[in-house]
Each structure stands twice: as structure tokens, then as C-alpha cells.
Amino acid sequence: MAPEPAPQRSAASTAGRGNLLPKRRLSLPILTLLALSLGPGHGCSKPDSGPKRADHAAAHNHRYHPDVKRLDDAGTPAGPAESLTAGAVTQPSDIDFEHGPVGCPVLFVNGDTISVPEVLEPIYDDLRAKADTLSLVAYRNHLFRAVGTQVDYQVSMLLVYQEAKKTFSDDKFKDALDKEVDRMVKDVITRRYGGVVARYEVYLKALDLTMDQIKERARRQAMVRFFLHERFRPMIQEPTRRELTRYYETHPDEFSSTAKAELFLIEVPVAEMLDKPITSARPEELAAARQRARAHIQQARQELNNGVQFETVAKKYCKGPRGKLGGGWGEVSPGAFASSKARLLDVLFGLQSQQVSDIVEIEEGFFIVKCGQMTPAARKPFEQAQEQIIQRLLDEEYSRREQAYIQQLLSRATIRKRPEFFQAVLAAVPRPSSLVRTR
């Protein structure tokens, strides 16, 4: 996806402060009927003359044209795309995947524009994967949220950029911006395309974007981060010790670790002692199988009593899936097992490291539990947690100021064609594979 304005930060950094999305989602006006298609249009028949609006180029390319006449299933013209917008959409279930592009190909924000490819580029790969794996209903829900969130983000970023460029118009931060842009683009190519620039360029070309456009957007995002940091850093004071103590006491889970232990099992399920599915076994057959399982586990317990290594006994007697591995299940925490097997964890965490239990009988069968390395539950002392708490509280204060600032910009912004733009974005997303296969 595209360079993000806020990579994850360490405890000592402030990179995470670049998240520009308002905590409260921008309200989406009632949307008209959404239509989705990736197929090329039939071209534009309008003469290439006269003054051009900001959306002219976007509206007259092979991926989008709102006035193209299409054929319906009977082979007759379906009419202009506007005729497809007869309904109103207020929820994902209303999305229509059957028709071609509709809406407006750009969103106007205080006179500047956001294009459909700009919104789709960071999320298109994810949408393509979801289109292939999710059900139609789940994909609609994911699509509605993902596109709405990305539109919100792009609007917020552009609004702040419009303010940032007023004070960052000189070359004061040029070197820093250049380095940050290179880092952001390189990070995307490394994470998503294994460091192969050509693969990313092919992806961009499919969305009618160029590497220069991506770098320019990364530059804007970096400028926004620098601008916000410079704006709010002087306003934020370090929390007092009382505030640190209060946070430590009211968020114990953040500074605590649960107990963990290596689990080893010798398992003899009753089902493994039957020659038929357990669901079809008669009561007397189940009783006989349980008796055989008990005898089998008792032999294993006797060998352990005689000093044979647990791993050796497990490989010989265990009827479970980890028998060939010496019964090892790796490190587990309380609550890792559900239903009756939860009792095995109760036994495990009642043992000392390297201790072996007696035979444990549950509904499924018989077990012997060994505890390997034990890591007890612990809580980080307050003095060690202070740096983490300071960073968390500073980040929270920064985020509150940032979101309030964005809401202030939104309150006086002029945003045009949002519902129509939302339609146009949805018109270019991957179609659900379930619908593609049925055609």
C-alpha cells in the first residue's frame, strides 16, 4: 500500500502520531446505488475542446467514464450510468455489484482534488484478497468500512497539508523530506513486493498511477507529519508522577504477563481404542474401549515410574497427534484449551517445572501431563514501567490535539461530490469472486 503517514513507533519515538484519521468517522451522506466494475469503458465520444474541469482527465480514461452507454443482458443499451442510481444506500447490504462506473471520479476538498486511484492504491491488494476469500455479505461489509475509512483519511491528510504548505513553502525541511519520502516508498516496496521495484510499478500502472505521483503523495504525508509535530510538540507537557501512578494502577494488564508453561502429554483417547467411529459405538463398546485405554495409560505410567524418559514413553504409548514428537505441545497459557480439556491445564499449572502428573481421566480419555519450563505470571514494577507510561500519555495527548485540529479544519472545509465520489471508488474495486465465477 502507499506510504503511510504514521509508521508504528517504538516506546521512545513519536512516529505513531501521524495517524490523521479522526476518532469519530466523518459522516457519510446518503449514498446512491453503488455499482462495481473493473472492465474498460467504450471510450468517450465528447469533443476534446473547451475549458477542462479538475475531474476531466480522471473522467475520460479507460477506467472511468460516467456517461458511457452499456448493453444490458439482452444486448440493448442500458442508458447512461446516471440511470443506475435509482436507489439510496445507507448500509453495505445495498451495494450493487452488477453495473459499471457511476458517480464523480474526484472529490473536491477546498478546491483541491482526491482521485479514485489515490484512495484505492493503499487498499487495493487487501480488497482483492478479500474479494477472493470472503462471502458476498462479508466482502460488502469489509468494502464499505475500508473505502469509507480510506476516504476519511485522504480528506484529513489533504486538509492538514493545505495548512502545512503555508508554513513549509521554503526549503527548510527539503533534505529531511527527501530522506523520509525515500524511506517510506522503500518500506512499502520491501513489505509488499519483496523489494522488487518493478513489481510495484506494474501494480501502480494498473491503477493509472506513476512512481512520481506516489513520491509526491509521500512528500505530502511526510510534510503533514512534520507540521503536526512542530505544531503540537511545544504544547504538550510531560505527565506528573501522580498521573503516571494513576495510569499504572488503572491499567494493570498493560504491565502484567500471564503464566506460561511447556506442556507435554501422553494421550490415550477412548476413540482411538475403537474400530469404528465413536458416534456409532454402542454403550458396551464404549465401556470396553475406555477399559482398554485405562490399561494402556497405566502401562505408560509404570514405565515412567521405572525411570524411563517421558519423551521415550510418549513416543511408545501416546495415541494423540503429538506422540511422535514426544508429546510436546509447546508453551501454553491458562485458558488455551476449551471444554473438558481445560482440566489438563489446571493440572499443568499445579505442577512444578519438570514434574509429571498422575493419570488424569476426562471424558475424551486418559492423559499424563508433564510441565516443562515454567514462566510464572509477573507484573513490571512501576519504576520500570514509567518510560512506557510517559510515552503512552504523551501520545494520547498528542492524538487528542491532532483530532481536535482536524475536526476544526473539517468544520470549515468545503467538500463537494462526496457521495458521488464514494460511488466512483466503489465502481473500481475488485468484484467478488463468487459473482465472477457465476458468469
C-alpha positions in Angstrom: 0.0 0.0 0.0 1.0 3.6 -0.3 3.5 5.2 2.1 1.7 5.8 5.3 1.9 9.0 7.3 2.5 7.2 10.6 4.6 4.0 10.8 4.5 2.1 14.1 6.7 3.7 16.7 8.8 2.4 19.5 8.3 3.4 23.0 10.8 6.3 22.6 9.5 7.6 19.3 6.6 9.7 18.1 6.1 8.3 14.7 2.7 6.9 15.6 1.4 10.5 16.0 1.0 10.6 12.2 -2.4 8.9 12.2 -4.6 11.5 10.7 -7.9 9.7 10.9 -10.4 11.3 13.1 -11.5 9.2 16.0 -15.1 10.0 15.0 -15.7 8.9 11.4 -16.7 11.6 9.0 -20.4 11.3 8.4 -21.3 9.7 5.1 -24.2 11.3 3.4 -26.9 9.1 2.0 -25.3 7.3 -0.9 -27.0 6.5 -4.1 -26.9 3.0 -5.6 -23.3 1.7 -5.7 -22.0 -0.1 -8.8 -18.8 -2.1 -9.3 -16.8 -3.0 -12.4 -13.2 -3.3 -13.5 -13.8 -3.7 -17.2 -12.8 -0.9 -19.6 -15.4 1.6 -20.9 -16.3 2.1 -24.5 -14.5 5.4 -24.8 -15.6 9.0 -24.8 -17.4 10.5 -27.8 -17.4 14.1 -26.5 -15.1 16.5 -28.4 -11.8 17.3 -26.8 -12.3 21.1 -26.7 -13.2 23.9 -24.3 -12.0 24.5 -20.7 -11.3 21.5 -18.6 -12.5 20.9 -15.0 -10.3 19.3 -12.4 -12.0 16.0 -12.9 -11.8 15.9 -16.7 -8.7 13.7 -17.1 -10.0 11.2 -14.4 -13.4 11.1 -16.0 -12.1 10.4 -19.5 -9.7 7.5 -19.0 -10.2 3.8 -19.7 -11.1 3.0 -16.0 -13.9 5.5 -15.6 -16.4 7.3 -17.7 -19.8 8.2 -16.1 -21.6 8.8 -19.4 -20.7 5.6 -21.3 -23.7 3.7 -22.6 -23.6 0.0 -21.9 -25.5 -3.0 -23.1 -27.8 -4.9 -20.8 -28.1 -8.7 -20.7 -30.4 -8.6 -23.8 -27.8 -6.7 -25.8 -29.7 -3.4 -25.7 -28.3 -0.1 -24.5 -28.7 0.3 -20.7 -28.5 4.1 -20.9 -26.2 6.4 -19.2 -24.8 5.4 -15.8 -26.9 8.0 -14.1 -29.9 5.8 -14.8 -28.5 3.2 -12.5 -28.7 5.5 -9.5 -32.3 5.0 -8.7 -32.0 3.7 -5.2 -30.4 5.0 -2.0 -27.7 3.3 0.0 -27.3 3.6 3.8 -25.7 0.3 4.5 -23.3 -2.3 2.9 -26.1 -4.7 2.0 -27.4 -2.2 -0.6 -24.2 -2.3 -2.6 -24.9 -3.4 -6.2 -22.1 -5.3 -7.9 -23.7 -5.7 -11.3 -23.2 -2.4 -13.2 -20.4 -0.2 -14.4 -18.9 3.1 -13.1 -21.1 5.8 -11.7 -20.5 8.9 -9.6 -17.8 11.5 -9.7 -14.1 10.5 -10.3 -12.7 13.1 -8.0 -13.5 14.5 -4.6 -13.2 18.3 -4.2 -11.7 19.4 -0.8 -11.4 23.2 -0.6 -10.8 23.3 -4.4 -8.1 20.6 -4.3 -8.9 17.1 -5.5 -8.6 13.5 -4.4 -8.8 10.8 -7.2 -10.2 7.3 -7.2 -6.7 5.7 -7.7 -5.4 7.7 -4.8 -8.0 6.1 -2.5 -7.7 2.6 -3.9 -3.9 2.3 -4.1 -3.3 1.7 -0.4 -6.1 -0.8 0.0 -6.5 -2.5 -3.5 -4.4 -5.5 -2.7 -6.3 -6.1 0.5 -9.6 -5.7 -1.3 -8.5 -8.2 -4.0 -7.6 -10.8 -1.4 -10.9 -10.2 0.5 -12.9 -10.5 -2.7 -11.4 -14.0 -3.3 -11.9 -15.3 0.2 -14.9 -13.6 1.9 -18.5 -14.3 1.4 -20.5 -11.7 -0.5 -22.0 -10.3 2.6 -18.7 -10.2 4.5 -17.0 -8.6 1.5 -19.7 -5.9 1.2 -19.2 -5.1 4.9 -15.4 -5.0 4.7 -15.6 -2.9 1.5 -17.9 -0.3 3.0 -15.7 0.1 6.0 -12.3 0.1 4.1 -13.3 2.6 1.5 -15.0 4.9 3.9 -12.0 4.8 6.2 -9.6 5.5 3.4 -11.7 8.4 2.0 -11.8 9.9 5.6 -8.0 9.5 5.8 -7.3 11.1 2.5 -9.6 14.1 3.3 -7.9 14.6 6.7 -4.5 14.4 5.2 -5.3 16.9 2.4 -6.8 19.4 4.8 -3.8 19.3 7.0 -1.5 19.5 4.0 -3.3 22.6 2.8 -2.4 24.2 6.2 1.1 22.8 6.3 2.2 24.1 2.9 1.5 27.7 4.1 4.4 27.4 6.6 6.6 24.8 4.8 6.8 26.6 1.5 10.6 27.1 1.7 13.4 24.6 1.5 14.0 24.4 5.3 12.9 20.8 5.5 13.8 19.7 2.0 16.6 17.3 2.9 14.6 15.8 5.7 11.5 15.4 3.5 13.6 13.8 0.7 15.0 11.2 3.1 11.7 10.5 4.6 10.0 10.0 1.2 12.7 7.6 0.1 12.3 5.6 3.4 8.5 5.5 3.1 8.5 4.3 -0.5 11.3 1.8 0.1 9.3 0.4 3.1 6.2 -0.2 1.0 8.2 -1.9 -1.7 10.0 -4.1 0.8 6.9 -5.1 2.8 4.6 -5.8 -0.1 6.8 -6.6 -3.1 9.9 -8.2 -1.6 12.0 -5.1 -2.5 11.3 -5.5 -6.3 10.6 -2.0 -7.6 9.3 -3.3 -11.0 6.5 -5.3 -9.3 5.3 -2.2 -7.5 5.5 -0.2 -10.7 3.3 -2.8 -12.5 0.8 -2.5 -9.7 0.7 1.3 -9.9 0.3 1.2 -13.7 -2.8 -1.0 -13.3 -4.2 1.8 -11.2 -3.2 4.6 -13.6 -0.6 5.9 -11.1 3.1 6.6 -11.5 6.0 6.3 -9.1 6.4 10.1 -9.3 2.8 10.5 -8.1 3.4 8.1 -5.2 6.5 10.0 -4.2 4.7 13.3 -4.3 2.0 11.9 -2.1 4.6 10.5 0.3 6.2 14.0 0.4 2.8 15.5 1.4 2.3 12.9 4.1 5.8 13.5 5.5 5.2 17.2 5.4 2.0 16.7 7.3 3.8 14.7 10.0 6.5 17.3 10.4 3.9 20.1 10.5 1.8 18.4 13.2 4.8 17.5 15.2 6.1 21.1 15.2 2.7 22.5 15.9 1.8 20.4 18.9 5.2 19.4 20.5 5.6 22.7 22.4 2.0 22.4 23.8 2.5 19.0 25.4 4.0 18.7 28.9 5.3 15.5 30.5 2.8 13.9 32.9 3.2 14.3 36.6 4.2 11.4 38.8 0.6 11.3 40.2 -0.7 10.9 36.6 1.8 8.1 36.0 0.8 6.3 39.1 -2.9 6.6 38.3 -2.3 5.1 34.9 -0.2 2.3 36.3 -2.9 1.4 38.8 -5.8 1.6 36.4 -4.2 -0.4 33.5 -2.7 -3.4 35.2 -2.9 -5.7 32.2 -0.5 -3.5 30.2 2.3 -4.2 32.7 1.5 -7.8 33.5 2.3 -11.1 31.8 0.4 -14.3 32.3 1.9 -17.5 33.5 3.2 -19.9 30.8 4.4 -23.4 30.8 5.7 -26.0 28.3 3.1 -28.7 28.0 3.9 -32.4 27.4 1.1 -35.0 27.1 0.8 -38.7 26.9 -2.7 -39.1 25.4 -4.9 -42.2 25.1 -8.3 -41.1 23.8 -11.1 -43.6 24.1 -11.9 -43.0 20.4 -8.5 -44.4 19.4 -9.3 -47.8 21.1 -12.4 -48.4 18.9 -12.5 -49.9 15.4 -15.5 -47.7 14.4 -16.5 -44.0 14.8 -17.2 -43.2 18.4 -20.6 -41.7 17.4 -21.7 -45.2 16.2 -20.4 -47.2 19.1 -22.8 -48.9 21.5 -22.6 -48.2 25.3 -21.0 -51.5 26.0 -18.4 -50.9 23.2 -17.5 -47.5 24.7 -17.1 -49.1 28.1 -14.8 -51.7 26.8 -12.8 -49.1 24.8 -12.4 -47.0 28.0 -11.1 -50.0 29.9 -8.5 -50.7 27.2 -7.5 -47.1 27.2 -7.1 -47.2 31.0 -4.9 -50.2 30.8 -2.8 -48.7 28.1 -2.1 -45.5 30.0 -1.3 -47.5 33.2 1.5 -49.3 31.3 2.9 -45.9 30.3 2.7 -44.6 33.9 4.5 -47.7 35.1 7.4 -47.1 32.7 7.7 -43.6 33.9 7.8 -44.9 37.4 10.6 -47.2 36.4 12.7 -44.1 35.3 12.1 -44.2 31.5 12.3 -40.7 29.9 9.0 -39.0 29.3 9.7 -38.4 25.6 10.5 -42.1 25.1 7.3 -43.2 26.8 5.3 -40.7 24.9 6.6 -41.9 21.5 5.7 -45.5 22.5 2.3 -45.1 24.2 0.8 -41.7 23.1 -2.2 -42.1 20.8 -2.5 -38.4 20.2 -1.3 -36.2 17.4 2.0 -35.2 19.2 3.1 -38.7 20.2 5.8 -38.9 17.6 7.2 -35.6 18.8 7.5 -36.9 22.4 4.2 -35.4 23.4 5.3 -31.8 23.2 2.7 -29.1 22.7 4.9 -26.1 23.2 4.3 -23.2 25.6 0.7 -22.6 26.6 -1.1 -20.2 29.0 -4.2 -20.7 31.1 -7.3 -20.8 29.0 -5.6 -22.3 25.9 -7.9 -25.3 26.0 -11.7 -25.3 26.0 -14.3 -27.8 27.3 -13.1 -30.8 29.4 -9.5 -30.5 28.2 -9.3 -27.3 30.3 -8.7 -29.5 33.3 -5.4 -30.6 31.8 -4.2 -27.0 32.1 -5.3 -26.9 35.7 -3.1 -29.9 36.3 -0.2 -28.4 34.3 -0.2 -25.2 36.3 -0.4 -27.1 39.5 2.9 -28.8 38.7 6.5 -27.7 39.2 8.9 -27.4 36.4 9.8 -30.9 35.0 7.2 -32.6 37.3 4.9 -35.3 35.9 1.3 -35.8 36.9 -0.6 -39.0 37.8 -3.1 -40.3 35.3 -5.8 -37.7 34.5 -9.2 -39.1 33.3 -11.6 -36.8 31.4 -14.5 -37.6 29.1 -12.3 -37.9 26.0 -9.9 -40.4 27.6 -6.8 -40.6 29.8 -3.7 -38.3 30.0 -0.4 -37.9 31.7 0.8 -34.3 32.0 4.4 -33.1 32.2 5.3 -29.5 32.9 8.5 -28.4 31.1 9.9 -24.9 31.5 7.6 -22.8 33.7 7.4 -19.0 33.4 5.3 -17.5 36.3 3.0 -14.6 36.0 4.7 -11.3 36.6 4.0 -7.6 36.8 6.5 -5.0 35.7 7.5 -2.8 38.6 6.3 0.8 38.5 9.8 2.2 38.2 10.4 0.1 35.1 7.1 1.0 33.6 7.4 4.7 33.9 9.0 5.3 30.4 6.3 3.3 28.8 3.6 5.2 30.6 5.1 8.6 29.8 5.2 7.8 26.1 1.6 6.4 26.2 0.2 9.6 27.9 2.2 11.9 25.6 0.8 10.0 22.6 -2.7 10.2 23.9 -2.4 14.0 24.5 -0.9 14.4 21.0 -3.7 12.4 19.4 -6.4 14.4 21.2 -4.9 17.7 20.0 -4.4 16.3 16.5 -8.0 15.0 16.2 -9.4 18.3 17.6 -7.4 20.2 15.0 -8.6 18.0 12.2 -12.2 18.4 13.3 -11.7 22.2 13.3 -10.4 22.0 9.7 -13.4 19.8 8.7 -15.9 22.2 10.3 -14.9 25.0 7.9 -13.9 22.9 4.9 -15.8 22.8 1.6 -16.1 19.2 0.5 -18.0 18.6 -2.8 -19.2 15.5 -4.5 -18.6 13.1 -1.6 -21.5 10.7 -2.2 -20.8 10.6 -5.9 -17.1 10.1 -5.3 -17.8 7.3 -2.9 -19.7 5.7 -5.7 -16.8 6.1 -8.2 -14.4 4.5 -5.8 -16.7 1.5 -5.3 -17.0 1.3 -9.1 -13.4 0.4 -9.4 -12.9 -2.1 -6.6 -12.3 -5.9 -7.3 -15.5 -7.7 -8.0 -16.3 -10.6 -5.6 -15.0 -13.9 -7.0 -18.3 -15.6 -6.2 -20.0 -13.3 -8.8 -17.3 -13.6 -11.3 -17.4 -17.4 -11.2 -21.2 -17.4 -11.8 -20.9 -15.5 -15.1 
